Amino acid sequence: MTPAQFQARVKKGTVPPATLLLGPEAYERRRIKDALLGTVPADAVSQHDLAELTLAEILDDARSLSLFASERLIWIVNAELALPRARAAAADDEEGDSASAAGGGDAAPLAAYLKDPTPGVTLVFEAIRHDFEGEDKRKQDRVRKFYAAIPDVVELEKYAPQEARREAESLIRQAGFRMDPAALDLLIEALGAEIARVAVEIEKLSLFAGNRAIGVEDIAALVPDARATTIFALVNALGRRDRARALGILDTLTREGEYLPLALAFLSTQFRMALVAREAGLKSSQQIQGHFSRLGVAMWGSRAEQVYQTVGKFNKPQLERALGLIYKADKGLRDARPDDRIVMETFIMELVS
């Protein structure tokens, strides 16, 4: 089911008793959540984390009747952590996320609940760690199989660049300002077509625009971390072992005049933070942000989300190997008269081999 199809069902008032949101697209997930929040009173909404509770405990809550509301929305995050420990360990010896989860166990209670769900209660399971491509697809299929008792699965696939551009054009019209086509192209490319980020930047740009059109210079001035986001897209491509996409992003960085040793330094920081987060057993972007804040490392929520996603794409040996290759590439960039692009291309080829 597509996000649009699910939202149409919500508008018609035919919300299923349980829904699985599958995939990393944050923008559509937010729209679905907003739509569902409009169907129940504010005090009838609760959120549970399968890193903290078992699936059985959450279903017990769903069976309990509320004294104050006939309809309830229960939003469950980290749905991947309900998978049985043995299956997760067999699939990936280093995939410690599922193995250490509080909710790891059997799907039978969910199947039993859905045979006779509590009237008026809507369960939404959020499984956002894995993408629809490469190595992630195998892990995602395992999640889908575990939740097979839920017939209503919404696939949250990332926007293609052209889809992101069309949605951005719609958001700009709604915001009531103008943007030069070249500036919009730059915004989409710089943010890697991540429509959730694009929507946030469009909201900020609408406050700045006034009666004039936003140009390329405005994007450069008002989206200062755009290149860092493009480098993060490189991390994602490397995590999917998508060599063509990774080399394409490297080409974008080169054309934008990115200083490649600086890009490599960002990659190093990203992988080091991900390794720290994995070794500390952190299970969400909020935990990552809090952990690094306690260590005295300032971190924005968006950066914590990036680190969290990197943890989901690389196991511990892969992170350690990546850091070793980064060290090798850094030495190459320091050699006399190096060709920075060739050094980076070699790094990418070795990492995805």
N, C-alpha and C positions, 0 to 999 in steps of 0.2 A: 504494500500500500504506500502511496506517495503522501507526503505531508499535506498537500492540497486536498487529497481525498479524505484524509482523516479530519481535517478542519471542516470540510463540508458536512461530515457526519456529526461533528460537534454542533454546528449551526442548526442541524435538523433535530437535535436532541436525542440522537441515537448513539450515545457514547457506550462503548463496550465495557464489561466489568473489569477487564484487564487488557493492557496494551504494552507491547515491548517496543521501545524506541531504540533502533539499532543503527549505529554509525556516529561519526564525529561532528556532524554539521550543527554548530551551536545556534546559528541564526534561526533555522526552522524549529529547532527544539524549543527555543524561547517563545516563538510564536504559538506553538502548540500548547505550551504551559500557560501562556496568557489566555488562550481561548478556553482552556479547561478551568482556569481560576474564575472565569466569568460565569461558570455554571453552578458554583457552590458558594455558600457564605464564607467570609474570610476566616471565621473561627472553626470552619469544618475542613481545613487543609492541614495535613501533617506530612512531614518528610522523615524517612528512615534511611539509614545507611547500612548496607550489608557488610561493611567493614566492622560494624559495631553490634549488629543484631543478626540472629539467624533468620532464615526464610520462614521457619515455623513460627517464630515470635511475631514476625510482621503479619502473617496470616491470622494469628490469634487476635491481633489488633483489628484486622479487617472484619473479623467475625463479631467483635464486640459492638453492641448497639450504642449509639450516642443518645444522650438524654436531650440534647439541644438542637440537633440537626438530623433531618431525615436523609440527607445526601452528604457524602464525604468524598474527598479526594486524598488519596495516599500516594505520595511520590517517593519512589525508591531509587536511590542512587547506588552506584557501584554494583550494578546487577551482575557483572561478570564474576563477582566474588562468591556467588552462590554455587558455582560449579564444584563438583566433588573433588576432594584433594587428590585422590589417586589418579583420576582422569587428567587433571591439570598437570600433575607431576610427570605422568607418562608422556604427555604431549610435548612438554618442554621442561627439561630438568631444572632449568634456571628461571622458569617463570614463577617466581615466588609469590606474586600477587595473589593468585587463586589459592595456592597451597596454604598460605598463612591466614586466609580470610576467616572471620568469625562465622560467616554464613555458609562455608563450604559444606555441601551435603547432598541430600536426595531431592529430586524434583517431584516425587510422588505427592507430598502434601499440597503442592500447587495444583496438580491435576485433580486431586480430590476436592480442593476448594472450588475450582472452576466448574465442577459438576453441579454445585449448588451454591453459587456466590451470594454474598450478602446483598440484598436489594439496596440500591442507592449508593453503594460504595464503588468507587473507581480506583483501580490500582494501575499505576504507570511505572514500569520498570525501565530505568535508563541505563543502557549499555553503550557507552560512547568511546571506549578505549581503542577499538579496532576498526580499521578502514575496510573497504570492499576490494582491495587489490593486494597482490603479492602475498607475503608471509602472513599479513594480517587477516587475509580471507579465511585461512584455515582456523585461526583462533575465533574469528567471528562465527564461522559455521558451527563451531563447538558450542558457542553461546546460544545460537539459534536452536540447536538440537536440544539443549538442556531445557529451554523454555518452549518446547514444541506444543505444550498444552495450551499456550496462548495463540489463538488463531489470528489475532489482529497485530501484525508486525508493521511498524512504520519504518521505512528505510531512509535514513538521513544521510544521503550522499552529498559530498561536497559539490558546490556549484562549479560548473565548467566556466572558463573565463568569459565566454559570451553570455552565459546565463547570469553570471555575476554582474556583468555590465548592464544587462536589461533591468535587473532588479535595482541596481544603483540609479539608473535613469528614473525609474519609478519613484524611488525614495527622494531623489532631488526634486521631482515635480511636486511631491507631497509636501516637501519642506518649503517650496515656494521660492527657490533661487535658481541661478543659472551657473553652469560650469562648462568651460570650453571642452570640446571633444578630446583634445590632446591631454588636457588636465585629467579628465576622467580615465583615459587610457593609462596614464601614469599612475593614478591612484589604484586602479585595479591590478596593474602589474606589480607595483611596489608592495602591495599587501597580499600578493600571491593569490588573488581572487577569493580571499577569505571574507565572505560576505558579512559575517558578524563584525569583523573589524572595519570593513568598508562602511557599514551602517553607522557605527560609532563616529567615524571620521566625518561622514556626511552631516551628522547632527552637529558636530563642532563647527564645521565649515558654514553651516546655515546661519550660525550666530555671527560669523565674521563677514559674510558676503555683503549684507546690505542691499544696495540697488545695483551692484555691479556683478559681472560674471567672474567666477573663480578661475584663475589661470594656472599654468604650470608652476610659476614662481610661488604661488600661494601654497600649492601642495608641498613643495620642497620646504617651505617655511613652517607650515603648520602640521606636517606629519613627520616629525624628526626621527622617529624610529622605523620609518618605512623600510630602509635598507636592512635593518636588523631583522625585520619580519621576513624579507626576501631570503635572508640567510637561513632563517628558521625553516622556510619552505625547502631549502636544501637539506636540512636535517631530516625533514619528513620524507623526502625522496630517497635519501640514503637509508632510512629506516625501512622503506618498502623495497629496497634493493632495485630501485628504478633508475638504472644507469642513464637512460636517455633523458629522463626528466632532470636528474641531477646535473648532467652536462649542459642542458638547456638553461638551467638557472645560473650556472657558472657563466655562461655566455651573457646572460642578462646583467649579472654583476659587473662583468668586464666592460660591457657597452656603457653602463652607467658610470664607469670610472671608479668603481670601488677599489680601494687599496687592498689587494688580496691578502697580504699578511695580517691586516686588521680583521678581515673576514675569517681567516683561520683562527685568530685569537678568540673571536666570538664563538666559533665552533668548539674550541677547546674549553671555554667557560661553560658552554651548554652541556657538553658531555661530562665534565667534571661534576657539575651540579646534579646531573641525572644520576651519576654513580653514587654520589653522597645520598641522594634521596632513596635510591634503591637499597643501599646498605642499611639505611635507617628504617626501612620498611614503611615509608610514607605512602599513604593510600589515596590522597586527593591533592588538588592544587592548593586547597586551604591549609592542609597539613604542611605542605612544602613551604608555603609562604611563611607560616608561623615558625617552622623549624629554622629557616635561614634568618628570619628576623631575630630569633633568640641568639643566633650566632653572631649577630651584629651586621648581617648582610642585608641591606635594604633591597626589597623586591616588590615590584608592582604585581598586581593580580594577574595581568596578562602574561608576564614573564613566568610566574609560577605555573600557569596553565601550559606554557610551552615546555617547561621542564617536565611537568607531569606527563605530557604526551610523549616526550622523548623516552621517559622511563618505560612507557608502554610499548615502545617500538624496539628497544634494545635490552637484551638480558645482560647480566653482569659481565660475562666473558666478552661479549660484543662491545660493551662500553670500554672495557680495558684495552681491547685490540684497537678500537677507534682512537683512543688516546695515544697508543703507541705509534699509530700511523700519522697522527697529527704532529707528534714530536719529530718524526722522520721528515714530514713535509716542511716543518718549521726550519729544520737544519738546511733543507734544500733551498728554501727562500733566502737563507742567509749566505749561501754560496756566492762566490764572485760571479757577477753578471748572470744571475739566474733568469730564466724565462718563467715568470710567476705563474702564468696560465698553464704551462706544461706541468709544472710541479703540482698544481692543484688538480689537474686532470689525472695525473698519475695517482694522487691520493684517492680520488673518487673511484678510479678503476680498481685499485687494490682493496678498498673498503667494501665494495659491492661484489667482489669476486667470490 
